[in-house]
């Protein structure tokens, strides 16, 4: 059962129960009120009748005249609900009671068995009586200790009015409940429509459509729920996309790694088989062993850079310290001294006392990789410039430059602009990928300004 149906059903049942309870109370109070009014009217009529009868009986009458007067009075009254009994000493009559007037089905014995009680502290008593489906109120008064006068007041009209009123009240109640149900249905549909949309969007999100969002139209709790859902969906999409990209990068990384490992391993295996199966001269043996040594060295460097990449790809936070640029330049210059001397190149460092928050070892690796690439791209006798100003560090060479179509790809793992030159110099295409990852962890943006034949300028901007 849907939530809307449940709410509607419970609300309608609660409203109907409350309305019916109210109807019962109203009808009960109204029924008592109508019965009291009818009883008061019957009492007034009975009071007037007995008062008139008492006035007539004040005249001195003998024992024979009194019954005749009573018969004449009640026949003249023509009230079928009036009853009169005369108590006499005549033993021939039942219980010594003579029936003067009685058009009802009640006998003197039945009347005597009713539980009469005083009405308004007077000498008139009354009792409730039911016969069939009709209720009655019986009034009684004893006159001159020998005359018992009764008046039976029917409550049939009161009961009809109560039944009629019950029908009206029930019709109004069910009409109000029906109208309320319709209004409540429309209101609930309007209120719960965002939840339905949210449910459908959640299903689509669970199916893998992570770009799904709901439109926030309200500022109440449901609107806040929609905003929270959109934030959650945004986080799920970002996380999922990040995982997918990471998985793709790892797949590409492993594919390229396999390819890069295959070349030196094949060469090492080939040279080793040659040394084992072929008798070579001393010079050729040394050349083969030197090649195996160089390829092993390249494999070692490749594995170290690979491990560095894998370590940096984790989300562990780095601890940065405010470090002077002069110290960073000095560390990079010492590490690159050998490769610079091999090509008779110079390193020019320009700084003005700048300080940046960094991990010194990692940032030294960044500059070493950039200087190494600059050296590889430059001719002998050239120079590399390290420059710091504002919140920027630049590494500039005056070598071959990078083609425009290659500039967006050089930060990818194992990508090399000149593959033959890179492998010849022992490169594997991981230096700039490592540089990009370190820069990302330092919140540093990298810009490349390069033209073929005019060298390259790498700009590291601390954000």
C-alpha positions, 0 to 999 in steps of 0.5 A, a space after each residue: 500500500 502506498 504511503 499516500 493511500 495509508 495516510 488517506 485511509 488512516 485520516 478518513 477512518 480517524 475523521 469518520 470515527 471522531 464524527 460518529 462519536 460526535 454524532 452519538 453525543 449530539 444525538 444523545 443530548 438532543 434526544 434527551 432534550 426533546 424528551 424533556 420538552 415533550 415530558 414538560 408539555 405532557 406534565 403541564 397538560 396533566 397538571 391543568 387536567 387534574 387541577 380542573 378535575 379537583 375544582 369540580 370535585 370540591 362540590 359535595 357529592 354522594 358516593 353514587 354521584 362521584 363516579 357519574 361525574 368522573 365518567 362524564 368528565 373524561 368522556 367529555 375530555 375525549 383523551 384516549 391516553 387518560 385513565 381514571 380509577 376509583 377506589 371503593 369498598 365494594 368487594 365485588 370489584 377487583 382489589 376494591 378498584 373501579 375503572 372509571 375511564 381507560 382506553 389503553 391496554 394498561 390495567 390497574 395492576 400493571 400501573 401499580 407495578 410501575 416505578 413512579 417517582 415525584 416530578 418537581 417535588 409535587 404530588 404528581 409522580 411519573 414513570 417510564 414505560 415501553 411497549 413495542 418500539 415506543 416509549 411512554 411517560 406515565 403521570 399519576 396523581 391521587 385525588 382525595 385519597 380515592 381517585 387515581 388519575 393517570 395520563 400516558 404521554 407517548 414519546 413516539 413523535 420524539 423518537 421520530 424526530 430523533 430518527 429523522 435527525 439521525 438520518 440528517 446528521 449521518 448524511 451530513 457526516 458522510 458528506 463532510 467525510 467524503 468531501 474532506 477525503 477528496 480535498 485531502 487526496 488532492 492535498 496529499 497528492 500535491 504534498 507527496 508528489 516530490 516524494 514520488 519524484 524522489 523515489 523514481 529518481 532514486 531508482 534511476 540513480 540505483 540503476 547507474 544513472 548518476 547524473 539524475 537530480 530532483 528539482 527543488 520547488 519548496 522550502 519545507 522539510 521535503 525541500 530540504 530532503 530534496 536538497 540533501 538528496 541532490 548533494 548525496 547524488 552529487 557526491 555519489 556521482 563524483 565518487 563513482 566517476 573518480 573511481 571509474 577514472 581511477 580504474 581506467 587510469 590503472 588499467 591503462 597504467 598496467 597496460 603501458 607498464 606491461 609494454 614498457 617492461 616487455 622491451 627491456 626484459 626481452 633484450 635482457 633475456 636475449 643477451 643472457 641467452 646469447 651469453 649462455 649459448 654463444 662464445 663471445 669475445 671479451 669486448 662483446 661480452 662486456 658490451 652485452 653485460 653493460 646493456 643488461 646493467 643499463 636495462 636493469 637500471 632502467 627497470 629499477 628507476 621505472 619501479 621506483 617511479 611506479 611506487 611513487 605514483 601509487 603512493 601519491 595516488 592515495 588520499 593520505 594527507 601530506 604535511 606541508 611546511 613553509 619552505 624558502 625557494 632557495 632551499 628547494 632550488 639548491 636541492 634540485 641543483 645538487 641532484 641534477 649536477 651530473 646530468 647537467 655536466 654530461 651535456 655541459 649545461 648550466 642551471 640558472 636560479 632566480 629567486 627573491 626570498 619567496 616561501 611556499 608551503 610544500 613537502 620539500 622532497 616531493 617538490 624537489 622530485 618535481 623540479 628534478 623531473 622538469 630539469 631532466 626533461 629540459 636537459 633531454 630536449 636541449 642541445 649540449 652547452 645550453 642552459 636551464 632557468 629556475 625562476 620564482 616570483 609572486 606565487 609562481 615557480 618556472 622551469 624554462 629550457 631552450 630546446 626543441 619545444 613541444 608540439 601543440 597537439 602533444 601538450 595536453 597528453 604529456 602528463 599522462 603516464 608512459 606518454 612520450 613525445 619522442 619515444 625513440 629519444 626517451 628510451 635511448 636516454 632511459 626514460 619511460 614517460 612517468 616523470 611528468 605524470 609523477 610531476 602532475 600528481 605531486 602538483 595536484 597534491 600541493 594544489 598547484 596548477 601547471 601551465 605549459 608555454 612551448 613552441 617547437 624550436 623555441 624551448 619550453 616554459 613550465 609554470 607552477 602556480 601555487 593556488 
